[in-house]
């Protein structure tokens, strides 16, 4: 009885830690991608730089990334907002208690 309870609690700690680690990674990648756009002169250049950074960190599958002009920016500033929706299906938890995705966003003024 005690061993079963201990195993259940240990499994929960490992699962939570794994998901927290993945969330932190996605948040860091979104921030790095937005920062990599600094120095670009237009949205196309900023998007290209951000996309390259995301692909270098996460590969090309398992996520959806969007790169848009941030509406919070006031003219004449140019801003990019990078949003990453990361698929957590490969996480432990058997799909029972863990979320299926995690999302992180970052914005930066690039020009």
Secondary structure as GFF3:
##gff-version 3
##sequence-region A 1 111
A	DSSP	alpha_helix	2	36	.	.	.	ID=ss1
A	DSSP	alpha_helix	43	58	.	.	.	ID=ss2
A	DSSP	beta_strand	63	69	.	.	.	ID=ss3
A	DSSP	beta_strand	79	87	.	.	.	ID=ss4
A	DSSP	beta_strand	101	109	.	.	.	ID=ss5
###
